[in-house]
Amino acid sequence: MESLIIVWRFFLLASLFLLPQLLGVLFVFRLSRFPGWLARVLAALTPAVLFFYLAQPFFFAGLREAQLKGEITCGMPAVAAGFMFLLGIAVHLLAGLTVQLFLFRRQSGF
């Protein structure tokens, strides 16, 4: 049973990184009525914004459970979760820019 929980948590972690990127790519097609540069910029920023809202419950829920059990006596786990949160946002910004650059080059024929 514990291995199923571990697999489920890896699935949730992977979905935190894959779902916003997929929605960012699909967002370009939804914004096709706007100028191309604006659609690409918004689609590159969308994964980071989605990660900002989706990752908070995932990273901080475990901290809340541990705090209620009395396992946390200092604030270092919260600081570590905050750094993971900021690192995830940075990764999504870089990945979003990379994906949009790749799509632009593929679409324009470079």
C-alpha positions in Angstrom: 0.0 0.0 0.0 2.8 2.3 0.8 4.3 1.8 -2.7 1.0 2.9 -4.2 1.2 6.1 -2.2 4.7 6.8 -3.4 3.7 6.1 -7.1 0.7 8.4 -6.6 2.9 11.2 -5.2 5.3 10.9 -8.2 2.4 11.1 -10.5 1.2 14.3 -8.8 4.7 15.8 -9.0 5.0 14.9 -12.7 1.5 16.4 -13.3 2.6 19.6 -11.6 5.3 20.0 -14.2 3.6 18.6 -17.3 0.1 19.9 -17.1 1.0 23.7 -17.0 3.4 23.2 -20.0 0.7 21.5 -22.0 -1.8 24.2 -21.2 0.7 26.9 -22.1 1.1 25.3 -25.6 -2.6 25.0 -26.0 -3.0 28.6 -24.9 -1.2 29.8 -28.0 -3.9 28.4 -30.3 -6.6 30.0 -28.1 -4.9 33.4 -28.4 -4.5 33.2 -32.2 -6.7 36.3 -32.6 -4.1 38.5 -30.8 -0.7 39.5 -32.3 1.7 36.6 -32.5 4.3 38.1 -30.1 1.6 38.8 -27.4 0.2 35.3 -27.7 3.6 33.7 -27.4 4.6 35.9 -24.4 1.3 35.1 -22.6 1.7 31.4 -23.4 5.3 31.4 -22.1 4.2 33.0 -18.8 1.1 30.8 -18.3 2.9 27.7 -17.0 4.6 29.6 -14.3 1.4 31.3 -13.2 -0.5 27.9 -13.2 2.4 26.4 -11.2 2.1 29.2 -8.7 -1.5 28.4 -8.0 -1.3 24.5 -8.3 1.8 23.9 -6.3 1.0 25.6 -3.1 -1.4 22.9 -1.8 1.0 20.2 -2.9 4.2 21.6 -1.3 2.6 23.0 1.9 0.0 20.3 2.7 2.7 18.0 3.9 4.1 20.7 6.1 0.8 21.3 7.7 0.3 17.6 8.5 3.7 17.3 10.0 3.1 20.5 12.1 -0.2 19.1 13.4 1.6 15.9 14.5 4.3 17.9 16.2 7.1 16.6 14.0 8.3 20.0 12.9 10.1 22.1 15.6 11.6 24.8 13.4 10.9 26.7 10.2 13.5 25.0 7.9 11.1 22.7 6.2 8.9 25.7 5.3 12.0 27.5 3.9 12.9 24.4 1.9 9.4 24.2 0.5 9.5 27.9 -0.4 12.8 27.4 -2.3 11.3 24.4 -4.1 8.3 26.5 -5.0 10.5 29.3 -6.4 12.7 26.8 -8.2 9.7 25.3 -9.8 8.5 28.7 -11.0 11.9 29.4 -12.5 11.9 26.0 -14.2 8.5 26.7 -15.7 9.6 30.2 -16.9 12.6 28.7 -18.7 10.7 25.7 -20.0 7.9 27.9 -21.2 10.3 30.2 -23.1 12.1 27.2 -24.6 8.9 25.5 -25.7 7.5 28.7 -27.3 10.8 29.4 -29.1 10.8 25.8 -30.4 7.2 26.2 -31.6 8.0 29.6 -33.2 11.0 28.2 -35.1 9.0 25.2 -36.2 6.1 27.3 -37.4 8.2 29.9 -39.2 10.4 27.3 -40.9 13.8 28.3 -39.5 
